[in-house]
Amino acid sequence: MDGSQEMTRQAFLRAGAVAGASAVLAAGAAAAEEGAKPVRVGVVGVGSRGTHLTQILAGMPGVEVRAVCDIVEAHAARAQQLVENASGERPDAYTKGERDFERMCARDDLDAVVTATPWEWHTPVCVAAMRAGKYAATEVPAAATVEECWDLVRTSEQTAVPCMMLENVCYFRNVLALLRMVREGVLGEILHCQGGYQHDCRYLLLNADGTLTWRGRHAAAKNGNLYPTHPIGPIAWWMNVNRGDRFTRLVSMSTPAMGMRNHAARLLGRDHEAAQRDYALGDVNTTFLKTAQGRTVVLYFDMCTPRPYDLIFRVQGTKGLYMGTLDEIYLEGVSPKKDQYEPFAPYLEKYAHPLWEDLQKEAVAHGGHGGADYITLHQFVQAVRDRTQTPQDVYDAATWSVILPLSIESVAQGGATLEFPDFTNGKWEVNSDSVIHGS
C-alpha cells in the first residue's frame, strides 16, 4: 500500500464511513489485553452448521464455549470434544429433550447464546436467551412467522438485550467492498437492487431412502421465498433499510413445483413415493419489494432446479451498476469503454473494506464462506464483549426474515400486494447507520 492509499484509508476510517472498522480495532486490542474478561458462550444445535460455528468460536481469542445443547447426544459429545481439543476445557452438555436449551440459558456463567437449530427453534431459543439476560445470535432466518418476528422485537425491547441474526453474506468480501463504494457515492444514488438465493439444494431436502429432511418438510408444505436473508441482508445495508428507508410493500409469485419430483424419480425411480409426493414449494419464486423512498428490489429463490450457485447481486445506481453474476461493473464516465462492463477485481482491491483488511488472515484461516463466517461471529462477540448493540440488530433480523411468511401469504393469494410491517415503529426515519458503520 502506497502513501496516498494509506492516507485515503485513514481519512475513510476517520469519517466513520465503514462498517465497524474502528470498533474492530478496539475489540482486537481488548482481546489481546492480558487478563481481559472472556466472552462466555453456549451453543444450541451442534449438528453440521452448529459444529462449524462452535469450531470457530472455540478457536477465537477471548472466547470460552461453556455449554453445548443438542437433542442428539452424539452431536453434543462431538462438540464437547472439539472444544476440549481447542481449549483444554470440556463444556457441559444439555441433551434432555427439545427444550433443554432453557436450562442452559438459565445458567449464570454465560454472556451469549448462539443457535444453529432447525428454523422453527430459532425464535424460541433467542427469546429464552434474551429473557435470561444473554445476548442472542441465530442462524438464518431468525424467524419463520410474522408472530415470531414480533416476538423477537418485543422481547429485545422489553429486556434491552440485543439479538443478532448471523447473516454471513453481509460480510462477503465483495459485499463489503460494495458497501464502501455505496457509502462513498461511487455508484451514485441507489435506485434498484436484485439478489437471490439460487443454489441447487435438492440433496439437502431428501434423504437417501426418500424421506424428507427437516428442510424438505418445509419445501413440502410451504410455497414462497423460504430463504430470503442471504440476498436481502446486503441489499438492506446498501439501501439503509431501517436507517433512513424501509420496505413498505411486497408481492410474491412462484412457478409450479417440478424439481423435487424429478430429482426423486432420477434417484429412486418414478414409482417411488418420493417421486409421487406433492411438494408445495414452487421451483422458482420471485418476490418484489418497494421502499418508502420509492426504490425497488427483486429477490429470487431457487433451490430445486439444476443450476450453479448464484446470488445475482445487481446494484443499480444513478452513476452505474454492479452485476454480481458477471462480477463486473460499469461506471459512467469512469469505465474505459462506453456502455461496456469491466472486471470488478480492481475495484475489489481499490475499495477493500477495512473490516476485511483487518480480519482477512484470521477469517480465511478459520472461517467458511471465504472468511465471512469468522467475521460474522467476530462482530457478534465484539458487541457482547463491549456490551454494545450488534451490527445486525433485532429490527434487521425481523425485517429480513419476515419476507419468508409474507411471501407465502402473497403466493397463496395469487400474488397479492401485502403491506410490510414496520418493526421499528417509525424509528427508521431517525435512525442513523452508525450501527453498521461503527461510527
N, C-alpha and C positions, 0 to 999 in steps of 0.2 A: 504494500500500500504506500503510494507516494504522499508527499506532504499535503498537496491540495485535496486528495481524497480524505486524508485524516482530518483536515480542518472541516470539510463538509460533514463528515460523520460526527465530529464534536458539536458542530452547530445544530445538527439534526437531533442529537441527544439533548442538548440544552433546551431546544424548543419543545421538548416533550411530545414530539410527533411520532413516536414509535410505541409499539405495544409492549409495555412492561420492561423496557431496556434498563432504565435506571434502577428499577426495583430488583431486577435480576442480579445486577452487580452487587447491590446491597445485601441481597439474600446469600449470594456466594460468599461474601465476606463473613456474614453471620455464621454460616455453616462451618467455615474454616476456623472460626474463633474457638480456641481451646476452652472446653467446658461449656459450650453452648448447649442449651436445653434441647434434647432431641424431640422430633415430632413423632408421636406415638400413634400408630395406625392399626386398624383392624380391617380385614378384607372379607367381604361376604361374596361367596360364589367363586370358587377356585377351580373351575373347570379349565378349558383351554385358554380363553381370554383372561380369566382371573389369575391363572398361573403366570401368564406373561406379565401382567401388571404387578403381581406380587414379586416377581423376579426383579423388575426394575426398582421397585420400592426398597427391596432388601439390599440392593447394591447402591442406593443413593446415600451420600454423606448426610449425617444428621437425622436419619430416619430409622425408627425401630418398628418392625412389624411385630406387634404384641399378640395378635389373635387372628385366627382364620376361621371361617364358617362355611360349611357346605353340607347338603343333605347326603352326599356320598362320602362315606368315611375315607375311602381310598384317596379321593381328591384332597381332602383335608390333610391326610397324612403326608401326601406328596408335597403339599405346600409347606407343611411344618419342616420337612427335611430340607427343602430348598432354602428356607430362611435360616435354618440352623447351619447349613453348609456355608452360607454367605456371612453370617454374623456370629456364629457360635452360640446363639441363644435360640431355644426352641419355643415358638409361640404356642399359646393354648389353642385347642380346637373345640369348636362348637358344632355338633353334628346331630343333635337331638330333635330332628324334625324341621319342618319348613319355617317355623317362627323362632328358632333358636337364636337368630340374629338379634332378637330383642334382648335376650340375656347378655349377649356380647356388648350391645350398645349401652347397657346399664353399667358397665364397668367404669370405675373412676380413674383408670390409668390410660385412657385413650383420648387423643385430641381430635381424631378424624376417623371416619368410616368410609371405605370405598366399596362400591358394589359392582359386580360383573355377573349378576344372575340373569336368567331369562327376563324378558321385558316386563312381565306382569308383576315382578317383585321389586323393580327399581324404585318406584314411589314409596311402597311400604317401608323399605329399608332406609331410604333417605329421611322419611318422616320420623321414624324411630330414632335415627341418629340425631336429628336436629332437636327433637324433644328431650333428648338426653344431653344436650349441650355440646354435641360433637359436630365439627364441620362435616358436611356430606358431599361425596362425589359419586357420580354414577356413570356407567357406560350408557351408550345411546340406544334408543331415545330415553329421555328421563321419565316419560310418562306415556301411557297408551290411550288414555281417555281425556276428555275435556275436564272432567271432575278431578282426575289425578293432577292435571296441570295446576288447577286452582288450589288443590290441597298442598302442593309443593310451595306455591307462592305464599299462601296464608300461613303455613307453618313457619316458613323462614321469616316472614314479617312479625309474627307473634313471638317467636323465640329470639329474634335478632341473630340467628345463626345462618351463615352463608351455605348455599347449595350450588355446586358446580357440576354441570354435565361435561364429561371428558371428551369433548368434540375435538379429536386429534387433527382433523383436516384443517382446522383453523391455524395449525402450526406447521403445515407443509411448507417447504422452502419457497415454492413459487407463490403460494398464498400469502405468505408474509411479505415477500418482495412486492407483490401487487398491492398489499395494504399500505406499504410505504409510498408506492407510486401514487395511489389514490389520495393519500393524505397530503402529498406534495403537489397535487394538481396536475400530474403528468398526463393523465387521461381526461382532464377537464372535469366537468360535472357529470356524475354517473347517472345515466338515463335508464339502462336496462341491463339485466343480468340473466344468464341461463346457467343451469347446473343440473347434474343428475347423478343418481346412484345407478350406474349401468354396469352390472357385474354378474356374470353367469354363476349363480349360487345354487343351482339345482341340486348339486351334490350335498349341500347343507340342509336341504329340505326333506330328503328321502333317505331312510336307512337302507342297508343292503337287502333286507327282506321285504322292502316295500312299505313298511310302516313309516309314519310321519315323525320327524323330529319335532322339537318344540317350535322351531321356526316354521316347519312345514305345516303345523297345525294352524298357525296364523295365516299362512297362504291359503289353506283350505277353507278358512272361514271369513276372511276379510278381503275387500276389494278397494284399493286406494293406493296411496303412497305410504308404504309401511316403514320406510327408512329415509326420512327426509333430511335429517340433521347434517349429514356429511356435506351436501351441497349448500344448504341454506345457511349454515353457520358462517362460512366465509362471506357469502353474499350479504348477510345481515351486517357483518362488520364493515364491509366495503360501503354499504349504504347507510351506515349509522342507525340501523333499526333499533328502536328503544332508546336512542340517544340523539333525537332530533327528527326522526321519522318513525313510522310504524306501518305494519301491514293492516289494511282495512278490509279487504275482500279477497275471497278465494273461490276458484272454480276448478273442478277436477273431473277428468274423464278417463276411462280405461278401455282397452281393446278386449276382445274375447280372450279366454284362458285356454291355451293350447299347449304351451311349452312343457308343463309338468306331465301331462298325459303322454306326450311324445317321448319325453325322457324316460318315463317308467316303461313304456312299451319297448323302447330300444334295449333297456337293461333287463327287463323281466318278462317280456312278451306281451302282446296286445290283449291276451285273455286274462292277464293278471289283474287282481283287484285294484292295484295302484294305477294301472293304465285305464281303468274304467271309472275311477273315483272322480267326483266333481270337485274342482278347485275354484274357489271364488275369485282369487286374485287374477285380474287381467294381466296379460303378459307385459304390456307397456302402459304405464299410467302417465298422464300429462296433467300437471297442476299449474294454474295461473294465479299470480298474486298481484295485487295493486297496493301501492303505499299512499299515505296521506299526502305526500308531495307529488303524486301522480306518476311515480316511477313504476316499472313493471318487472316481473320476474317470471320465468318459465322453469319449472322443475320436471325432470323425467325420472321415472323409477322403472327399472327393467332388470330383473334377476332370474327370469325364467326362459330367456332365449339364448341361443348360442352366439356369443359376442365377446370381443376383447373388453377389458376393464376400461372405463372412460367416465370421468367426472364432468366432462364438457367444459365448464367454466368459460363462458363468454362474458366479458366485462366491457360494456359499451359506454363510452363517454363522449362528450362533445368534441374532444380533440383526437379521438382514435379508439381503438379497441384491442383487447387481448383475446385470442382464441385458444383455449386450453387443449382441445383435441389436436390441433396442429402444433401447439406450443410455439405460436408465432404472434407477432404484434404488428400493428400499423398505427403510426402517429403522423397526423397531418403536418406537413412541413418539416418533419424530422426524419422519417423513414427515407432511405436513399432512393427508392423508386416509387413514383406516384402511383397510388392505388394498388400497391403490391405489399404483401406481408413480408416481414423479415424475421429471422430467428430471434427467439426470446432470450437465448442463453446470455448474450452480452448484458441485457437488462437485469437478468438474474444476478449477475456479478455487480453491476453498477449500483443497483438498488438493494443490495444484500441487507437484510434486516439485522440490526444489532443483536436482537434476541437470538437469531440463528447463529450469527457470528460468535457470540459469547458462549453458546452451549453446543456448538456443532460437534466438537470432538467427543464429548460425553454422550451426546444424543445418538450419534451414528454408532458408537461402540455398544450402547446399552439399550437402545430403544428401537422398536419396529416402525414400519411405515416411514422409512427414511430418516428416522430420528424423531419424528413427530410425537410418538408415544412418550418418549422421555421428557420432551419439552412440556407436554400437556401436564404430566404428573408433577414435573418440577414447578410449574406455575401454581398448581394447587397446593403443593407442600409449602411453597414460599408464602402463600396467603395464610395458611394455617400457622406457620412459624411467626409471621408478623402480626397475626390477628387482624388482618385487613380483608376487605371484600375480594372475592375471587374474580379473575378477569372475565370469565363467563359466569354471569350471575344467575340467580334463580329466575329472573324475568326472561333471560335468554333461553334457559332450559325449557321453560313453559312455552315460549313463543315458537321456538324451533320444533318442539315435539308435538304441539297441538295440530300441526299440519297433518299428522297421521290420522287422528279421528275426524278432523274436518273434511279431509279428502274422501274418507269412507262415506261420510254423510252426503257429500256433494255427488259422488258417483251414484249412490243409492237413489238420489233424487233426480237422476238423469242429467247431471251436470249443472245443478242449481248453483246460483251465486249465494255464498254464505258470508255473513258479517264475521270479521276476525276479532276475537276478544282482545281487549287492551289490558294485559295483565299488570301494567304499570299504573293503571288508574290515572292516566293523564300525565304522569311524571316524565314520559318520553319527550314532552315538549320542552322541559327544562333540564333534563339530564344531559351531562356532558359525556364525552367519550374518554374521560380520564381513566376509567377502569380498564379500558382496552389499552390505553397508551401508557399508563403508569405515571402520568404527569401529576 
